[in-house]
Each structure stands twice: as structure tokens, then as C-alpha cells.
Amino acid sequence: MNKPLVSVLMPCYNVEKYVEESMNSILNQTYANLQIIAINDCSTDDTGKILERLAKKDTRISIVENEENLKLIRTLNKGITFCEGEFIARMDADDISLPTRIEKEVDFLLNNPDHDIVSTLFYAFRSDRPNKRYFHHSPLHDNELRGYMLFKSGICHPAVMIRKRVFTELNLKFEEEYLHVEDYALWSKAIYKTKVANINEPLLLYRVHESQVSTIHEDLQTENKKKVFKIHCSHLGLPVDDDSIDVYSSVAESVPLYSSFKYLDKCESLMCSLMRINKDHSFCDAKYLEYMLSIHWLRLCANSRLGLRVLRRLKDSPLYKEQNYTSRDFAILYTKCTFRLKYKKSLIYKLVFR
């Protein structure tokens, strides 16, 4: 067999309900020159048996059995050492890759040698309603993704393809310090060493369920995001003390930590500093950064619980760009300010009152 160009890395833990469909979505890709590394992380259900059955049908599948439950980060780093391909594609054992995903990612990396990481847009869905899909869009180009990733991950981890040199030459890895945001941390370090992008097409079906990290470990995830924010602050020359990172986190989440005009001023000051730094050093696309910060400014004011008084403060800021806001944005703003609604973490609240 020829040396595979693409190694697909799929950690598996108690995914008997989903792993066969996920694996088949890789086996049925239009790009076939694959090495598939399936790592069974001490599953206690029938995940291992299903993997063995699938491996007997397709020799591209190699099964690695962890002797102890290493969990995701150590399993990923272990798995990378088994990957022989020039490109490493990630796949989660409960998601579904659409048929041309691997082919299009390979084509992108071959045609863009200055990029080392590419992902795709995706649809989110729930197992109980598989035909109802929610389209998720992130910026496509490196110069916009750099701005976007100041505050959140713009790369869909289970849809990503990475040149192996990111790990062997750039010396990056998934780190336990950033538990539950380890992918965001990796991309955040990578953008200071290489280029990243998204393909302008949804090529993954991302399964949403109650046992996901973002559901059951949200508080820890939020705290560890602050460590990622320190990566950006260190590179951009911003302070990294706890109070400053709290302000940065407030801007990223669009929720002021304290309900006061003084704290809102601190948030505004940080965002204006980002614009000045970008003007001097051209870190990312200036127009995109201005647009993104204007959205965060509106949402910060909406979530400030300062009542209708905040509207004047909103509009007096250089961050206020009325052309960037929709009628829905203003409806949410006036509703939240009128009733001084406190930001909630529920999914429904986020969908209705972002």
C-alpha cells in the first residue's frame, strides 16, 4: 500500500450509538488514500467490538487500544504519533463528514502551501431531530479569522485538516493546561506561526447532545478560555494581569463582569486598543476587526443591565457603527435595556437574546 497522504485521527469513547455512522462517513469519502487511526479510549460499551468489525471490512482502519483512559487531549497527542500522512484530518466519533470533505481539504492545502490548517463550515444537529440542521458560519480567510479568534475559535475541530509539520516543525500540540478549549488554544498559537482558513461550504454534520463538554463543563471552559486570551494579549502587547483578562473575557463574551459605566469604559478602552494595535502592526483585516468590535460593543451595552441610560453611552462611542446592526439587534437591545435583563447561559436565551 502506498504511504497515505491523509491520516484520519478518530478518538473513540463510549460511542456505540454513533461510531459506525461516523466511520462510514470517512470510509465513503471521494478521497480514498487514507490511513484511519481509531483510538478506543477504554470504552465500557460496545465501541471496541464495532471498531473491530469495521476494521475487518476495510484495511485502512487501524485500531489502537489505550491501556488506561487517557481522555481526549492525551489521546490526541498519542494518536498524532501514529499518523503517517502529510495531512492529519480530525474526526469525532459522533459526527458525520460529508462525502467530499477530505478531497476538498486536500485540494486546499495542496493549492495553498502557505496555509497549514484548514477546516470547513458545518451544520449542527440533534440526534432526536437529525433532519433539522443549523448552519454555522465562521470567517473564511486568514486575515479575518485572526480577528475572530481573538475572542472565540473560528475553526471547527472535528472538521479540521492539519499539516503534520504543525506538530513536528512548529512544535505545537494539544495541551492539558487548556482543558476543554485545547483546540482553541492550538489555533490561537498557530495563527502567530502560520495561516489558517475555512472552506466556504458546510462539509460536516456536528452532533449536539447533552453529554458534550460545552454543556457539562461550561464554567471550566469559560475559565480556561481566559488562558487562551492570555496567548493573544502576550503576542499583542496587552496586559495579562487577572483584572485585565477579566475585562478581555467580558469583551469576548459580550457580557460585562460588573454592571457599571466605569466597567463599560474599561471594555471600550480594550477594544479601542485592539484597533490601534492592528493599525500599527496589521495583525488582521482592519475592516473586519472594526465590524466585529462594533457587534461586541452593542451586545456589551445590551447586557450591561444599566437600563435605557446606556443607549447614549452606546452611541457616543467610536465603536458604534449603526450600519452594522440589524433591526433584530436593536429590538434585542431595547428589550434588554428596558427590562434590565440579566444574561443567561441557557441555549434558548443565547439563540433569542445573543
C-alpha positions as CSV (number, residue, x, y, z in Angstrom):
1,M,0.0,0.0,0.0
2,N,1.3,3.5,-0.8
3,K,2.1,5.8,2.1
4,P,-1.2,7.5,2.8
5,L,-1.4,11.2,2.2
6,V,-4.1,11.7,4.8
7,S,-4.2,10.2,8.3
8,V,-7.7,10.5,9.9
9,L,-7.5,10.6,13.7
10,M,-10.6,9.5,15.5
11,P,-10.6,9.1,19.3
12,C,-13.5,6.9,20.5
13,Y,-15.0,6.6,24.0
14,N,-18.4,5.0,24.6
15,V,-19.8,6.0,21.2
16,E,-21.6,2.7,20.3
17,K,-24.6,4.6,19.1
18,Y,-22.7,6.8,16.6
19,V,-19.3,5.4,15.7
20,E,-20.4,3.2,12.8
21,E,-22.1,6.0,11.0
22,S,-19.2,8.3,11.7
23,M,-16.6,5.8,10.5
24,N,-18.7,5.0,7.3
25,S,-18.7,8.7,6.5
26,I,-14.9,8.6,6.3
27,L,-14.7,5.3,4.5
28,N,-17.1,6.6,1.9
29,Q,-15.2,9.8,1.1
30,T,-14.4,10.6,-2.5
31,Y,-10.8,10.8,-1.5
32,A,-9.7,7.3,-0.7
33,N,-5.9,7.4,0.1
34,L,-6.5,7.3,3.8
35,Q,-5.0,5.9,7.0
36,I,-7.6,5.8,9.7
37,I,-6.4,5.7,13.3
38,A,-9.3,4.8,15.6
39,I,-8.2,5.0,19.2
40,N,-10.5,3.2,21.7
41,D,-10.0,5.1,25.0
42,C,-11.1,2.2,27.3
43,S,-14.8,2.3,26.3
44,T,-17.1,0.4,28.5
45,D,-19.8,-0.2,25.9
46,D,-19.6,-2.0,22.5
47,T,-17.5,0.7,20.8
48,G,-14.4,-1.7,20.6
49,K,-16.4,-4.5,19.1
50,I,-17.9,-2.2,16.4
51,L,-14.5,-0.9,15.5
52,E,-13.1,-4.4,15.2
53,R,-15.9,-5.4,12.9
54,L,-15.4,-2.4,10.7
55,A,-11.6,-2.9,10.6
56,K,-12.1,-6.5,9.3
57,K,-14.0,-5.0,6.3
58,D,-11.6,-2.2,5.5
59,T,-7.8,-2.5,5.9
60,R,-7.4,1.3,6.0
61,I,-8.6,1.2,9.6
62,S,-6.0,0.7,12.4
63,I,-7.3,0.3,15.9
64,V,-5.3,1.5,18.9
65,E,-6.4,0.4,22.3
66,N,-5.5,2.6,25.2
67,E,-4.4,0.7,28.3
68,E,-5.9,3.3,30.5
69,N,-8.5,6.0,29.9
70,L,-6.3,8.9,28.7
71,K,-9.2,11.2,27.8
72,L,-9.2,13.4,24.8
73,I,-6.0,15.6,25.0
74,R,-3.5,12.8,25.7
75,T,-5.3,10.5,23.3
76,L,-4.9,13.1,20.5
77,N,-1.3,13.6,21.2
78,K,-0.7,9.9,21.3
79,G,-2.7,9.4,18.1
80,I,-0.6,12.0,16.2
81,T,2.5,9.8,16.7
82,F,0.7,7.0,14.7
83,C,-0.2,9.3,11.8
84,E,1.9,8.6,8.7
85,G,0.3,11.1,6.4
86,E,1.5,14.5,5.4
87,F,-2.0,15.7,6.4
88,I,-3.9,14.8,9.6
89,A,-7.7,15.1,9.4
90,R,-9.6,15.1,12.7
91,M,-12.9,13.3,13.1
92,D,-15.1,12.9,16.1
93,A,-16.8,9.5,16.5
94,D,-20.2,11.0,16.8
95,D,-20.2,13.4,13.9
96,I,-20.7,12.8,10.1
97,S,-18.3,14.0,7.4
98,L,-20.0,14.8,4.1
99,P,-18.5,12.8,1.1
100,T,-16.2,15.5,-0.4
101,R,-14.8,16.9,2.8
102,I,-11.4,15.2,2.7
103,E,-11.0,15.7,-1.0
104,K,-11.7,19.5,-0.8
105,E,-9.4,20.0,2.2
106,V,-6.6,18.1,0.5
107,D,-7.1,20.3,-2.6
108,F,-7.0,23.4,-0.5
109,L,-3.7,22.6,1.3
110,L,-2.1,21.5,-2.0
111,N,-3.1,24.7,-3.6
112,N,-2.2,26.9,-0.6
113,P,1.2,25.9,0.6
114,D,1.4,28.9,3.0
115,H,-1.6,27.5,4.9
116,D,-1.1,24.7,7.4
117,I,-4.7,24.4,8.9
118,V,-8.0,24.3,7.1
119,S,-11.5,23.5,8.3
120,T,-15.0,23.9,6.9
121,L,-18.3,25.4,7.8
122,F,-20.8,22.9,9.3
123,Y,-24.3,22.0,10.2
124,A,-25.2,21.3,13.8
125,F,-28.0,18.8,14.5
126,R,-29.6,16.9,17.4
127,S,-29.8,13.1,17.3
128,D,-33.6,13.3,18.0
129,R,-34.1,15.7,15.1
130,P,-31.5,14.7,12.5
131,N,-33.2,16.4,9.6
132,K,-33.3,19.8,11.3
133,R,-29.9,21.4,10.7
134,Y,-28.5,24.7,12.0
135,F,-25.9,26.3,9.7
136,H,-22.8,27.6,11.4
137,H,-20.7,30.2,9.7
138,S,-17.2,31.4,10.6
139,P,-14.9,33.7,8.6
140,L,-13.2,32.0,5.7
141,H,-9.9,33.9,5.2
142,D,-6.8,34.0,7.3
143,N,-6.9,37.8,7.7
144,E,-10.4,37.7,9.1
145,L,-10.0,34.5,11.2
146,R,-7.1,36.2,13.0
147,G,-9.5,38.9,14.3
148,Y,-12.3,36.4,15.0
149,M,-10.0,34.2,17.1
150,L,-9.2,37.0,19.4
151,F,-12.4,36.1,21.1
152,K,-13.5,32.6,20.0
153,S,-12.4,29.6,18.0
154,G,-13.2,30.0,14.3
155,I,-12.0,26.5,13.4
156,C,-14.4,23.5,13.7
157,H,-12.2,21.0,15.4
158,P,-13.8,17.7,14.1
159,A,-13.8,19.1,10.5
160,V,-10.1,20.3,10.5
161,M,-7.2,19.1,8.4
162,I,-3.7,20.0,9.6
163,R,-0.3,19.6,8.0
164,K,1.7,17.2,10.2
165,R,4.5,19.8,10.3
166,V,2.4,21.9,12.7
167,F,3.3,19.2,15.3
168,T,6.8,18.2,14.1
169,E,8.2,21.5,12.9
170,L,6.2,24.3,14.6
171,N,6.2,22.2,17.8
172,L,2.6,22.8,18.6
173,K,0.4,20.2,20.5
174,F,-2.9,19.9,22.4
175,E,-2.2,20.9,25.9
176,E,-3.9,19.9,29.2
177,E,-3.5,23.4,30.6
178,Y,-6.3,24.4,28.2
179,L,-8.7,21.6,29.1
180,H,-11.9,21.8,27.2
181,V,-10.6,24.6,25.0
182,E,-7.4,22.7,23.8
183,D,-8.3,23.2,20.2
184,Y,-8.9,26.9,20.5
185,A,-5.6,27.2,22.3
186,L,-3.8,25.3,19.4
187,W,-5.3,27.5,16.7
188,S,-4.6,30.6,18.8
189,K,-0.9,29.7,18.9
190,A,-0.9,28.6,15.3
191,I,-2.1,31.9,13.9
192,Y,1.2,33.6,15.1
193,K,3.2,31.0,13.1
194,T,1.2,30.1,10.0
195,K,-2.0,30.7,8.1
196,V,-5.5,29.2,8.6
197,A,-8.7,29.1,6.6
198,N,-12.2,27.7,6.3
199,I,-13.6,26.2,3.1
200,N,-16.8,28.1,2.1
201,E,-19.0,25.0,2.3
202,P,-20.6,23.0,5.2
203,L,-18.8,19.6,5.0
204,L,-19.5,18.3,8.4
205,L,-22.7,17.4,10.4
206,Y,-21.9,18.3,14.0
207,R,-23.9,16.3,16.6
208,V,-25.2,18.3,19.6
209,H,-26.1,16.4,22.7
210,E,-26.3,16.8,26.5
211,S,-23.1,15.0,27.3
212,Q,-20.8,17.4,25.4
213,V,-18.1,19.3,27.1
214,S,-19.7,22.7,26.3
215,T,-22.8,21.5,28.1
216,I,-21.5,19.9,31.3
217,H,-18.2,21.8,31.7
218,E,-19.2,25.3,30.6
219,D,-17.8,27.1,33.7
220,L,-14.4,25.4,33.5
221,Q,-14.4,26.0,29.7
222,T,-15.0,29.7,30.4
223,E,-12.2,29.9,32.9
224,N,-9.7,28.2,30.6
225,K,-10.7,30.5,27.7
226,K,-9.0,33.2,29.8
227,K,-5.7,31.3,29.5
228,V,-6.2,31.4,25.7
229,F,-6.9,35.1,25.8
230,K,-3.5,35.5,27.5
231,I,-1.9,34.0,24.4
232,H,-3.3,36.8,22.3
233,C,-2.5,39.5,24.9
234,S,1.1,38.4,25.2
235,H,1.6,38.5,21.4
236,L,-0.2,41.8,21.0
237,G,1.5,43.6,23.9
238,L,-1.7,43.8,26.1
239,P,-1.6,43.4,29.9
240,V,-2.1,39.9,31.2
241,D,-2.9,40.5,34.9
242,D,-6.1,39.0,36.2
243,D,-8.2,42.2,36.1
244,S,-7.2,42.9,32.5
245,I,-8.0,39.4,31.4
246,D,-11.4,39.7,33.1
247,V,-12.1,42.7,31.0
248,Y,-10.9,40.9,27.9
249,S,-13.2,38.0,28.8
250,S,-16.1,40.3,29.2
251,V,-15.5,41.7,25.7
252,A,-15.1,38.3,24.3
253,E,-18.4,37.0,25.8
254,S,-20.1,40.4,25.3
255,V,-21.2,40.4,29.0
256,P,-19.7,42.9,31.4
257,L,-18.5,41.4,34.6
258,Y,-19.8,44.4,36.5
259,S,-22.9,46.5,35.8
260,S,-21.4,49.9,35.8
261,F,-20.4,52.7,33.3
262,K,-16.9,52.6,34.7
263,Y,-16.5,48.9,33.8
264,L,-18.1,49.5,30.4
265,D,-15.4,52.2,29.8
266,K,-12.7,49.6,30.5
267,C,-14.2,47.3,27.9
268,E,-14.4,50.1,25.4
269,S,-10.8,51.1,26.1
270,L,-9.6,47.5,25.5
271,M,-11.4,47.3,22.1
272,C,-10.0,50.7,21.0
273,S,-6.5,49.4,22.0
274,L,-7.0,46.4,19.7
275,M,-7.9,48.7,16.8
276,R,-4.8,50.9,17.5
277,I,-2.5,47.8,17.7
278,N,-3.9,46.4,14.5
279,K,-3.4,49.8,12.8
280,D,0.3,49.8,13.8
281,H,1.0,46.1,13.2
282,S,-1.7,45.0,10.7
283,F,-2.5,41.8,12.7
284,C,-5.8,41.2,10.9
285,D,-8.2,42.8,8.4
286,A,-9.0,46.3,9.7
287,K,-12.5,46.5,8.3
288,Y,-13.4,43.1,9.7
289,L,-12.0,43.9,13.1
290,E,-14.0,47.2,13.2
291,Y,-17.1,45.3,12.3
292,M,-16.6,42.6,14.9
293,L,-15.8,45.0,17.7
294,S,-18.9,47.1,16.8
295,I,-21.1,44.0,17.3
296,H,-19.4,43.2,20.6
297,W,-19.9,46.8,21.7
298,L,-23.6,46.7,21.0
299,R,-24.0,43.4,22.9
300,L,-21.9,44.6,25.8
301,C,-24.2,47.6,26.2
302,A,-27.3,45.4,25.8
303,N,-26.0,43.0,28.5
304,S,-24.9,45.8,30.9
305,R,-28.1,46.0,32.9
306,L,-27.7,49.7,33.0
307,G,-31.1,50.4,31.6
308,L,-32.0,52.9,28.9
309,R,-29.3,55.2,30.1
310,V,-26.7,53.1,28.3
311,L,-28.1,54.0,24.9
312,R,-26.4,57.4,24.9
313,R,-23.1,55.8,26.0
314,L,-23.5,53.2,23.2
315,K,-23.9,55.8,20.5
316,D,-21.2,58.2,21.8
317,S,-18.5,55.5,21.3
318,P,-16.3,55.4,18.2
319,L,-17.1,51.6,18.2
320,Y,-20.8,52.4,17.4
321,K,-21.5,51.6,13.7
322,E,-25.2,51.8,13.0
323,Q,-24.8,50.3,9.5
324,N,-23.5,47.0,11.1
325,Y,-26.7,46.4,13.1
326,T,-30.0,44.7,12.1
327,S,-33.5,45.6,13.2
328,R,-33.3,42.4,15.3
329,D,-30.2,43.7,17.0
330,F,-31.9,46.9,18.0
331,A,-35.1,45.0,19.1
332,I,-33.0,42.9,21.5
333,L,-31.0,45.9,22.7
334,Y,-34.1,47.9,23.6
335,T,-35.8,44.9,25.2
336,K,-32.8,44.1,27.4
337,C,-32.2,47.7,28.4
338,T,-35.9,48.3,29.2
339,F,-36.2,45.3,31.5
340,R,-32.5,45.2,32.5
341,L,-32.4,41.5,31.6
342,K,-29.5,39.6,33.1
343,Y,-27.5,37.5,30.6
344,K,-28.3,33.8,31.0
345,K,-26.3,30.8,29.7
346,S,-29.2,28.7,28.5
347,L,-29.2,27.8,24.8
348,I,-32.7,29.3,24.2
349,Y,-31.6,32.6,25.8
350,K,-28.5,32.7,23.7
351,L,-30.5,32.0,20.5
352,V,-33.1,34.6,21.2
353,F,-31.1,37.2,23.2
354,R,-27.5,36.8,22.0
